[in-house]
Amino acid sequence: MATVDECRTALHGLAAKLDENVEARGKLDFERTLACRVTDLGTAFHARLSGGRLLDIADGDDPRAKIALTAASDDLIALLAGKLDVTRAIASRQISVKANPFDLLKLRKLL
């Protein structure tokens, strides 16, 4: 089981990758709030997707978030590191993503 700090670091790592990858930012040009809930640690994070960037990452849940990702800590880290295929993870219920179907298509480009 990963720690809260490892999950936070993984989210910040994703944000840094998006900042560096101009091509990916162009594919994710939309504004949404994001909640990331880590089930085995009983914690959550929230942020904003804006202009293809992940901004304002903070501790705590956002129950009104337009996109909600729920996963165990190890699955979250593997997903953000590119070691876990998002489609398979959703199909096998390793992770859960609640979002508008069109947002899911755009997010797939991110993960």
N, CA, C and O atoms as CSV, one atom per row, in Angstrom:
chain,resi,resn,atom,element,x,y,z
A,1,MET,N,N,0.861,-1.182,0.000
A,1,MET,CA,C,0.000,0.000,0.000
A,1,MET,C,C,0.900,1.234,0.000
A,1,MET,O,O,1.828,1.348,0.800
A,2,ALA,N,N,0.601,2.151,-0.914
A,2,ALA,CA,C,1.344,3.401,-1.017
A,2,ALA,C,C,0.890,4.362,0.081
A,2,ALA,O,O,-0.140,4.147,0.720
A,3,THR,N,N,1.653,5.399,0.286
A,3,THR,CA,C,1.323,6.392,1.308
A,3,THR,C,C,0.596,7.582,0.683
A,3,THR,O,O,0.538,7.722,-0.538
A,4,VAL,N,N,0.056,8.416,1.529
A,4,VAL,CA,C,-0.603,9.636,1.068
A,4,VAL,C,C,0.400,10.517,0.321
A,4,VAL,O,O,0.075,11.090,-0.719
A,5,ASP,N,N,1.613,10.621,0.854
A,5,ASP,CA,C,2.643,11.442,0.205
A,5,ASP,C,C,3.002,10.905,-1.177
A,5,ASP,O,O,3.223,11.685,-2.104
A,6,GLU,N,N,3.060,9.591,-1.324
A,6,GLU,CA,C,3.363,8.998,-2.643
A,6,GLU,C,C,2.248,9.304,-3.643
A,6,GLU,O,O,2.518,9.583,-4.812
A,7,CYS,N,N,1.010,9.252,-3.190
A,7,CYS,CA,C,-0.121,9.580,-4.074
A,7,CYS,C,C,-0.079,11.053,-4.464
A,7,CYS,O,O,-0.284,11.395,-5.628
A,8,ARG,N,N,0.185,11.918,-3.498
A,8,ARG,CA,C,0.287,13.346,-3.772
A,8,ARG,C,C,1.414,13.618,-4.773
A,8,ARG,O,O,1.249,14.400,-5.708
A,9,THR,N,N,2.556,12.963,-4.564
A,9,THR,CA,C,3.697,13.129,-5.464
A,9,THR,C,C,3.359,12.656,-6.875
A,9,THR,O,O,3.767,13.283,-7.852
A,10,ALA,N,N,2.619,11.556,-6.987
A,10,ALA,CA,C,2.224,11.041,-8.300
A,10,ALA,C,C,1.320,12.038,-9.022
A,10,ALA,O,O,1.465,12.233,-10.229
A,11,LEU,N,N,0.397,12.667,-8.312
A,11,LEU,CA,C,-0.474,13.673,-8.926
A,11,LEU,C,C,0.332,14.887,-9.385
A,11,LEU,O,O,0.104,15.417,-10.473
A,12,HIS,N,N,1.266,15.318,-8.556
A,12,HIS,CA,C,2.115,16.446,-8.943
A,12,HIS,C,C,3.006,16.065,-10.123
A,12,HIS,O,O,3.311,16.906,-10.968
A,13,GLY,N,N,3.421,14.806,-10.181
A,13,GLY,CA,C,4.204,14.327,-11.325
A,13,GLY,C,C,3.404,14.377,-12.611
A,13,GLY,O,O,3.925,14.769,-13.655
A,14,LEU,N,N,2.133,13.980,-12.541
A,14,LEU,CA,C,1.258,14.071,-13.709
A,14,LEU,C,C,1.102,15.528,-14.138
A,14,LEU,O,O,1.144,15.835,-15.329
A,15,ALA,N,N,0.924,16.416,-13.177
A,15,ALA,CA,C,0.799,17.841,-13.494
A,15,ALA,C,C,2.055,18.351,-14.206
A,15,ALA,O,O,1.959,19.119,-15.163
A,16,ALA,N,N,3.219,17.929,-13.742
A,16,ALA,CA,C,4.480,18.353,-14.368
A,16,ALA,C,C,4.597,17.815,-15.790
A,16,ALA,O,O,5.041,18.529,-16.689
A,17,LYS,N,N,4.201,16.560,-15.997
A,17,LYS,CA,C,4.239,15.975,-17.347
A,17,LYS,C,C,3.324,16.741,-18.296
A,17,LYS,O,O,3.686,16.986,-19.447
A,18,LEU,N,N,2.148,17.116,-17.821
A,18,LEU,CA,C,1.220,17.873,-18.658
A,18,LEU,C,C,1.782,19.252,-18.985
A,18,LEU,O,O,1.619,19.745,-20.101
A,19,ASP,N,N,2.437,19.867,-18.022
A,19,ASP,CA,C,3.042,21.175,-18.270
A,19,ASP,C,C,4.099,21.101,-19.368
A,19,ASP,O,O,4.247,22.029,-20.164
A,20,GLU,N,N,4.829,19.994,-19.401
A,20,GLU,CA,C,5.903,19.817,-20.378
A,20,GLU,C,C,5.391,19.380,-21.744
A,20,GLU,O,O,6.028,19.652,-22.762
A,21,ASN,N,N,4.254,18.710,-21.773
A,21,ASN,CA,C,3.751,18.115,-23.007
A,21,ASN,C,C,2.682,18.999,-23.647
A,21,ASN,O,O,1.493,18.864,-23.358
A,22,VAL,N,N,3.116,19.888,-24.502
A,22,VAL,CA,C,2.202,20.820,-25.158
A,22,VAL,C,C,1.167,20.071,-25.992
A,22,VAL,O,O,0.009,20.487,-26.044
A,23,GLU,N,N,1.555,18.980,-26.642
A,23,GLU,CA,C,0.640,18.201,-27.471
A,23,GLU,C,C,-0.516,17.649,-26.640
A,23,GLU,O,O,-1.671,17.730,-27.059
A,24,ALA,N,N,-0.220,17.092,-25.471
A,24,ALA,CA,C,-1.270,16.545,-24.600
A,24,ALA,C,C,-2.193,17.654,-24.105
A,24,ALA,O,O,-3.402,17.454,-23.989
A,25,ARG,N,N,-1.627,18.814,-23.816
A,25,ARG,CA,C,-2.455,19.923,-23.345
A,25,ARG,C,C,-3.479,20.333,-24.392
A,25,ARG,O,O,-4.605,20.695,-24.052
A,26,GLY,N,N,-3.097,20.280,-25.656
A,26,GLY,CA,C,-4.031,20.632,-26.720
A,26,GLY,C,C,-5.196,19.671,-26.809
A,26,GLY,O,O,-6.299,20.070,-27.182
A,27,LYS,N,N,-4.971,18.411,-26.474
A,27,LYS,CA,C,-6.024,17.389,-26.528
A,27,LYS,C,C,-6.985,17.499,-25.348
A,27,LYS,O,O,-8.090,16.959,-25.396
A,28,LEU,N,N,-6.575,18.187,-24.305
A,28,LEU,CA,C,-7.381,18.270,-23.090
A,28,LEU,C,C,-7.834,19.688,-22.810
A,28,LEU,O,O,-7.859,20.122,-21.658
A,29,ASP,N,N,-8.184,20.398,-23.836
A,29,ASP,CA,C,-8.546,21.791,-23.678
A,29,ASP,C,C,-9.988,21.914,-23.192
A,29,ASP,O,O,-10.901,22.207,-23.964
A,30,PHE,N,N,-10.167,21.686,-21.900
A,30,PHE,CA,C,-11.471,21.857,-21.300
A,30,PHE,C,C,-11.302,22.168,-19.817
A,30,PHE,O,O,-10.242,21.924,-19.240
A,31,GLU,N,N,-12.339,22.701,-19.213
A,31,GLU,CA,C,-12.300,23.130,-17.819
A,31,GLU,C,C,-13.180,22.200,-16.981
A,31,GLU,O,O,-14.390,22.120,-17.192
A,32,ARG,N,N,-12.566,21.509,-16.039
A,32,ARG,CA,C,-13.330,20.625,-15.161
A,32,ARG,C,C,-12.678,20.577,-13.780
A,32,ARG,O,O,-11.465,20.731,-13.642
A,33,THR,N,N,-13.508,20.362,-12.769
A,33,THR,CA,C,-12.977,20.086,-11.438
A,33,THR,C,C,-12.788,18.583,-11.322
A,33,THR,O,O,-13.521,17.805,-11.932
A,34,LEU,N,N,-11.808,18.186,-10.540
A,34,LEU,CA,C,-11.427,16.778,-10.424
A,34,LEU,C,C,-11.295,16.404,-8.957
A,34,LEU,O,O,-10.693,17.135,-8.171
A,35,ALA,N,N,-11.856,15.272,-8.599
A,35,ALA,CA,C,-11.660,14.695,-7.270
A,35,ALA,C,C,-10.993,13.342,-7.451
A,35,ALA,O,O,-11.387,12.560,-8.316
A,36,CYS,N,N,-10.006,13.072,-6.652
A,36,CYS,CA,C,-9.298,11.800,-6.689
A,36,CYS,C,C,-9.408,11.181,-5.302
A,36,CYS,O,O,-8.805,11.670,-4.346
A,37,ARG,N,N,-10.170,10.117,-5.199
A,37,ARG,CA,C,-10.448,9.483,-3.908
A,37,ARG,C,C,-9.644,8.193,-3.796
A,37,ARG,O,O,-9.724,7.315,-4.655
A,38,VAL,N,N,-8.868,8.098,-2.718
A,38,VAL,CA,C,-7.982,6.951,-2.504
A,38,VAL,C,C,-8.607,6.099,-1.398
A,38,VAL,O,O,-8.555,6.442,-0.217
A,39,THR,N,N,-9.196,4.981,-1.816
A,39,THR,CA,C,-10.034,4.194,-0.919
A,39,THR,C,C,-9.288,3.554,0.242
A,39,THR,O,O,-9.765,3.603,1.376
A,40,ASP,N,N,-8.128,2.956,-0.014
A,40,ASP,CA,C,-7.446,2.234,1.056
A,40,ASP,C,C,-6.771,3.153,2.068
A,40,ASP,O,O,-6.412,2.709,3.159
A,41,LEU,N,N,-6.596,4.411,1.726
A,41,LEU,CA,C,-5.988,5.364,2.650
A,41,LEU,C,C,-7.025,6.273,3.307
A,41,LEU,O,O,-6.715,7.017,4.237
A,42,GLY,N,N,-8.260,6.201,2.812
A,42,GLY,CA,C,-9.315,7.037,3.371
A,42,GLY,C,C,-9.047,8.524,3.185
A,42,GLY,O,O,-9.384,9.337,4.045
A,43,THR,N,N,-8.445,8.868,2.067
A,43,THR,CA,C,-8.116,10.264,1.797
A,43,THR,C,C,-8.534,10.633,0.381
A,43,THR,O,O,-8.937,9.775,-0.406
A,44,ALA,N,N,-8.436,11.893,0.075
A,44,ALA,CA,C,-8.803,12.374,-1.260
A,44,ALA,C,C,-7.993,13.619,-1.590
A,44,ALA,O,O,-7.419,14.270,-0.717
A,45,PHE,N,N,-7.969,13.919,-2.868
A,45,PHE,CA,C,-7.328,15.120,-3.384
A,45,PHE,C,C,-8.309,15.761,-4.359
A,45,PHE,O,O,-9.208,15.103,-4.882
A,46,HIS,N,N,-8.121,17.038,-4.587
A,46,HIS,CA,C,-8.919,17.698,-5.610
A,46,HIS,C,C,-8.031,18.663,-6.385
A,46,HIS,O,O,-6.994,19.115,-5.899
A,47,ALA,N,N,-8.469,18.963,-7.606
A,47,ALA,CA,C,-7.698,19.834,-8.492
A,47,ALA,C,C,-8.615,20.346,-9.589
A,47,ALA,O,O,-9.815,20.072,-9.607
A,48,ARG,N,N,-8.007,21.107,-10.514
A,48,ARG,CA,C,-8.735,21.599,-11.690
A,48,ARG,C,C,-7.979,21.184,-12.935
A,48,ARG,O,O,-6.750,21.222,-12.968
A,49,LEU,N,N,-8.706,20.794,-13.943
A,49,LEU,CA,C,-8.153,20.619,-15.281
A,49,LEU,C,C,-8.529,21.880,-16.043
A,49,LEU,O,O,-9.707,22.205,-16.187
A,50,SER,N,N,-7.521,22.580,-16.525
A,50,SER,CA,C,-7.766,23.837,-17.216
A,50,SER,C,C,-6.730,24.010,-18.312
A,50,SER,O,O,-5.527,24.015,-18.049
A,51,GLY,N,N,-7.203,24.153,-19.538
A,51,GLY,CA,C,-6.296,24.350,-20.655
A,51,GLY,C,C,-5.293,23.229,-20.829
A,51,GLY,O,O,-4.165,23.455,-21.265
A,52,GLY,N,N,-5.707,22.021,-20.487
A,52,GLY,CA,C,-4.823,20.870,-20.618
A,52,GLY,C,C,-3.804,20.741,-19.506
A,52,GLY,O,O,-2.859,19.959,-19.606
A,53,ARG,N,N,-3.993,21.496,-18.465
A,53,ARG,CA,C,-3.067,21.438,-17.322
A,53,ARG,C,C,-3.825,21.016,-16.067
A,53,ARG,O,O,-5.022,21.271,-15.935
A,54,LEU,N,N,-3.116,20.373,-15.155
A,54,LEU,CA,C,-3.673,19.980,-13.864
A,54,LEU,C,C,-3.192,21.007,-12.848
A,54,LEU,O,O,-1.996,21.100,-12.569
A,55,LEU,N,N,-4.122,21.774,-12.298
A,55,LEU,CA,C,-3.779,22.909,-11.444
A,55,LEU,C,C,-4.398,22.795,-10.055
A,55,LEU,O,O,-5.375,22.077,-9.842
A,56,ASP,N,N,-3.808,23.512,-9.133
A,56,ASP,CA,C,-4.364,23.680,-7.782
A,56,ASP,C,C,-4.615,22.347,-7.069
A,56,ASP,O,O,-5.669,22.157,-6.462
A,57,ILE,N,N,-3.662,21.439,-7.141
A,57,ILE,CA,C,-3.801,20.149,-6.447
A,57,ILE,C,C,-3.763,20.401,-4.946
A,57,ILE,O,O,-2.850,21.050,-4.435
A,58,ALA,N,N,-4.761,19.882,-4.254
A,58,ALA,CA,C,-4.847,20.088,-2.808
A,58,ALA,C,C,-5.428,18.848,-2.142
A,58,ALA,O,O,-6.094,18.038,-2.787
A,59,ASP,N,N,-5.175,18.712,-0.872
A,59,ASP,CA,C,-5.746,17.618,-0.089
A,59,ASP,C,C,-7.228,17.888,0.152
A,59,ASP,O,O,-7.660,19.039,0.225
A,60,GLY,N,N,-7.985,16.827,0.272
A,60,GLY,CA,C,-9.404,16.934,0.564
A,60,GLY,C,C,-10.265,16.616,-0.648
A,60,GLY,O,O,-9.823,16.737,-1.791
A,61,ASP,N,N,-11.479,16.214,-0.384
A,61,ASP,CA,C,-12.420,15.824,-1.431
A,61,ASP,C,C,-13.161,17.048,-1.948
A,61,ASP,O,O,-13.241,18.071,-1.268
A,62,ASP,N,N,-13.691,16.938,-3.134
A,62,ASP,CA,C,-14.598,17.931,-3.701
A,62,ASP,C,C,-15.836,17.177,-4.163
A,62,ASP,O,O,-15.864,16.648,-5.274
A,63,PRO,N,N,-16.858,17.124,-3.320
A,63,PRO,CA,C,-18.052,16.347,-3.680
A,63,PRO,C,C,-18.781,16.872,-4.914
A,63,PRO,O,O,-19.596,16.151,-5.491
A,64,ARG,N,N,-18.511,18.103,-5.333
A,64,ARG,CA,C,-19.164,18.675,-6.516
A,64,ARG,C,C,-18.304,18.552,-7.768
A,64,ARG,O,O,-18.652,19.109,-8.809
A,65,ALA,N,N,-17.199,17.840,-7.684
A,65,ALA,CA,C,-16.292,17.715,-8.833
A,65,ALA,C,C,-17.009,17.093,-10.023
A,65,ALA,O,O,-17.813,16.174,-9.869
A,66,LYS,N,N,-16.709,17.601,-11.200
A,66,LYS,CA,C,-17.314,17.084,-12.433
A,66,LYS,C,C,-16.723,15.737,-12.834
A,66,LYS,O,O,-17.370,14.948,-13.521
A,67,ILE,N,N,-15.485,15.476,-12.399
A,67,ILE,CA,C,-14.823,14.204,-12.672
A,67,ILE,C,C,-14.362,13.636,-11.338
A,67,ILE,O,O,-13.703,14.328,-10.562
A,68,ALA,N,N,-14.702,12.383,-11.067
A,68,ALA,CA,C,-14.296,11.736,-9.820
A,68,ALA,C,C,-13.612,10.409,-10.134
A,68,ALA,O,O,-14.202,9.516,-10.741
A,69,LEU,N,N,-12.367,10.301,-9.711
A,69,LEU,CA,C,-11.578,9.085,-9.874
A,69,LEU,C,C,-11.449,8.436,-8.510
A,69,LEU,O,O,-11.039,9.086,-7.549
A,70,THR,N,N,-11.798,7.150,-8.416
A,70,THR,CA,C,-11.686,6.413,-7.171
A,70,THR,C,C,-10.811,5.192,-7.413
A,70,THR,O,O,-11.048,4.412,-8.335
A,71,ALA,N,N,-9.784,5.040,-6.557
A,71,ALA,CA,C,-8.852,3.920,-6.735
A,71,ALA,C,C,-8.117,3.656,-5.425
A,71,ALA,O,O,-8.053,4.511,-4.542
A,72,ALA,N,N,-7.566,2.452,-5.324
A,72,ALA,CA,C,-6.653,2.138,-4.230
A,72,ALA,C,C,-5.330,2.847,-4.516
A,72,ALA,O,O,-5.038,3.167,-5.668
A,73,SER,N,N,-4.550,3.087,-3.505
A,73,SER,CA,C,-3.320,3.868,-3.649
A,73,SER,C,C,-2.349,3.273,-4.662
A,73,SER,O,O,-1.820,4.000,-5.503
A,74,ASP,N,N,-2.107,1.978,-4.600
A,74,ASP,CA,C,-1.177,1.346,-5.547
A,74,ASP,C,C,-1.685,1.431,-6.982
A,74,ASP,O,O,-0.902,1.636,-7.909
A,75,ASP,N,N,-2.992,1.273,-7.164
A,75,ASP,CA,C,-3.575,1.379,-8.504
A,75,ASP,C,C,-3.484,2.813,-9.030
A,75,ASP,O,O,-3.230,3.025,-10.215
A,76,LEU,N,N,-3.688,3.782,-8.163
A,76,LEU,CA,C,-3.579,5.178,-8.569
A,76,LEU,C,C,-2.164,5.493,-9.044
A,76,LEU,O,O,-1.978,6.110,-10.093
A,77,ILE,N,N,-1.189,5.075,-8.282
A,77,ILE,CA,C,0.202,5.342,-8.652
A,77,ILE,C,C,0.563,4.638,-9.954
A,77,ILE,O,O,1.224,5.223,-10.812
A,78,ALA,N,N,0.136,3.389,-10.108
A,78,ALA,CA,C,0.413,2.654,-11.346
A,78,ALA,C,C,-0.274,3.325,-12.535
A,78,ALA,O,O,0.312,3.412,-13.614
A,79,LEU,N,N,-1.479,3.790,-12.356
A,79,LEU,CA,C,-2.219,4.461,-13.417
A,79,LEU,C,C,-1.514,5.749,-13.838
A,79,LEU,O,O,-1.329,6.001,-15.029
A,80,LEU,N,N,-1.127,6.551,-12.868
A,80,LEU,CA,C,-0.488,7.829,-13.178
A,80,LEU,C,C,0.920,7.650,-13.743
A,80,LEU,O,O,1.424,8.524,-14.449
A,81,ALA,N,N,1.548,6.526,-13.434
A,81,ALA,CA,C,2.882,6.241,-13.971
A,81,ALA,C,C,2.815,5.593,-15.349
A,81,ALA,O,O,3.847,5.382,-15.987
A,82,GLY,N,N,1.606,5.275,-15.813
A,82,GLY,CA,C,1.450,4.651,-17.120
A,82,GLY,C,C,1.649,3.147,-17.109
A,82,GLY,O,O,1.791,2.533,-18.166
A,83,LYS,N,N,1.660,2.550,-15.931
A,83,LYS,CA,C,1.863,1.107,-15.802
A,83,LYS,C,C,0.551,0.328,-15.741
A,83,LYS,O,O,0.549,-0.903,-15.776
A,84,LEU,N,N,-0.550,1.046,-15.652
A,84,LEU,CA,C,-1.868,0.417,-15.576
A,84,LEU,C,C,-2.731,1.020,-16.676
A,84,LEU,O,O,-2.925,2.235,-16.726
A,85,ASP,N,N,-3.247,0.172,-17.551
A,85,ASP,CA,C,-4.098,0.612,-18.645
A,85,ASP,C,C,-5.456,1.038,-18.094
A,85,ASP,O,O,-6.127,0.265,-17.410
A,86,VAL,N,N,-5.853,2.269,-18.398
A,86,VAL,CA,C,-7.079,2.821,-17.842
A,86,VAL,C,C,-8.314,2.027,-18.260
A,86,VAL,O,O,-9.212,1.817,-17.445
A,87,THR,N,N,-8.374,1.589,-19.499
A,87,THR,CA,C,-9.539,0.844,-19.974
A,87,THR,C,C,-9.675,-0.485,-19.234
A,87,THR,O,O,-10.763,-0.844,-18.786
A,88,ARG,N,N,-8.581,-1.198,-19.112
A,88,ARG,CA,C,-8.619,-2.475,-18.382
A,88,ARG,C,C,-8.916,-2.271,-16.902
A,88,ARG,O,O,-9.632,-3.061,-16.287
A,89,ALA,N,N,-8.358,-1.202,-16.336
A,89,ALA,CA,C,-8.575,-0.935,-14.916
A,89,ALA,C,C,-10.045,-0.623,-14.633
A,89,ALA,O,O,-10.590,-1.044,-13.612
A,90,ILE,N,N,-10.674,0.108,-15.533
A,90,ILE,CA,C,-12.097,0.398,-15.353
A,90,ILE,C,C,-12.918,-0.868,-15.561
A,90,ILE,O,O,-13.837,-1.146,-14.791
A,91,ALA,N,N,-12.591,-1.636,-16.598
A,91,ALA,CA,C,-13.333,-2.871,-16.885
A,91,ALA,C,C,-13.215,-3.878,-15.750
A,91,ALA,O,O,-14.175,-4.589,-15.455
A,92,SER,N,N,-12.056,-3.950,-15.113
A,92,SER,CA,C,-11.857,-4.901,-14.019
A,92,SER,C,C,-12.234,-4.309,-12.662
A,92,SER,O,O,-12.086,-4.960,-11.628
A,93,ARG,N,N,-12.717,-3.079,-12.678
A,93,ARG,CA,C,-13.163,-2.374,-11.472
A,93,ARG,C,C,-12.037,-2.090,-10.478
A,93,ARG,O,O,-12.274,-1.931,-9.281
A,94,GLN,N,N,-10.810,-2.029,-10.994
A,94,GLN,CA,C,-9.693,-1.601,-10.152
A,94,GLN,C,C,-9.832,-0.117,-9.824
A,94,GLN,O,O,-9.503,0.330,-8.725
A,95,ILE,N,N,-10.328,0.628,-10.802
A,95,ILE,CA,C,-10.588,2.041,-10.593
A,95,ILE,C,C,-11.997,2.346,-11.051
A,95,ILE,O,O,-12.602,1.592,-11.813
A,96,SER,N,N,-12.502,3.459,-10.575
A,96,SER,CA,C,-13.814,3.933,-10.982
A,96,SER,C,C,-13.671,5.393,-11.390
A,96,SER,O,O,-13.029,6.183,-10.697
A,97,VAL,N,N,-14.273,5.740,-12.513
A,97,VAL,CA,C,-14.266,7.126,-12.966
A,97,VAL,C,C,-15.702,7.540,-13.245
A,97,VAL,O,O,-16.389,6.932,-14.065
A,98,LYS,N,N,-16.139,8.571,-12.559
A,98,LYS,CA,C,-17.472,9.119,-12.788
A,98,LYS,C,C,-17.294,10.452,-13.499
A,98,LYS,O,O,-16.720,11.399,-12.960
A,99,ALA,N,N,-17.803,10.496,-14.721
A,99,ALA,CA,C,-17.683,11.709,-15.528
A,99,ALA,C,C,-18.629,11.619,-16.706
A,99,ALA,O,O,-19.164,10.555,-17.017
A,100,ASN,N,N,-18.821,12.725,-17.339
A,100,ASN,CA,C,-19.570,12.794,-18.580
A,100,ASN,C,C,-18.856,11.902,-19.595
A,100,ASN,O,O,-17.625,11.916,-19.639
A,101,PRO,N,N,-19.573,11.129,-20.410
A,101,PRO,CA,C,-18.918,10.245,-21.385
A,101,PRO,C,C,-17.938,10.961,-22.320
A,101,PRO,O,O,-16.906,10.396,-22.682
A,102,PHE,N,N,-18.248,12.181,-22.709
A,102,PHE,CA,C,-17.339,12.935,-23.574
A,102,PHE,C,C,-16.055,13.307,-22.831
A,102,PHE,O,O,-14.970,13.322,-23.412
A,103,ASP,N,N,-16.196,13.605,-21.542
A,103,ASP,CA,C,-15.009,13.895,-20.725
A,103,ASP,C,C,-14.143,12.651,-20.584
A,103,ASP,O,O,-12.915,12.739,-20.580
A,104,LEU,N,N,-14.788,11.486,-20.468
A,104,LEU,CA,C,-14.022,10.237,-20.360
A,104,LEU,C,C,-13.157,10.004,-21.608
A,104,LEU,O,O,-12.013,9.560,-21.509
A,105,LEU,N,N,-13.714,10.307,-22.762
A,105,LEU,CA,C,-12.944,10.150,-23.997
A,105,LEU,C,C,-11.731,11.070,-24.005
A,105,LEU,O,O,-10.649,10.670,-24.434
A,106,LYS,N,N,-11.904,12.282,-23.540
A,106,LYS,CA,C,-10.782,13.217,-23.475
A,106,LYS,C,C,-9.769,12.786,-22.416
A,106,LYS,O,O,-8.561,12.878,-22.634
A,107,LEU,N,N,-10.255,12.322,-21.283
A,107,LEU,CA,C,-9.360,11.907,-20.202
A,107,LEU,C,C,-8.513,10.706,-20.580
A,107,LEU,O,O,-7.391,10.548,-20.098
A,108,ARG,N,N,-9.050,9.873,-21.437
A,108,ARG,CA,C,-8.304,8.695,-21.854
A,108,ARG,C,C,-6.975,9.094,-22.508
A,108,ARG,O,O,-5.982,8.375,-22.401
A,109,LYS,N,N,-6.971,10.225,-23.172
A,109,LYS,CA,C,-5.759,10.752,-23.772
A,109,LYS,C,C,-4.735,11.151,-22.709
A,109,LYS,O,O,-3.526,11.090,-22.932
A,110,LEU,N,N,-5.244,11.556,-21.563
A,110,LEU,CA,C,-4.375,11.955,-20.461
A,110,LEU,C,C,-3.767,10.763,-19.760
A,110,LEU,O,O,-2.576,10.758,-19.451
A,111,LEU,N,N,-4.585,9.747,-19.508
A,111,LEU,CA,C,-4.127,8.591,-18.759
A,111,LEU,C,C,-3.719,7.522,-19.736
A,111,LEU,O,O,-3.294,6.441,-19.326
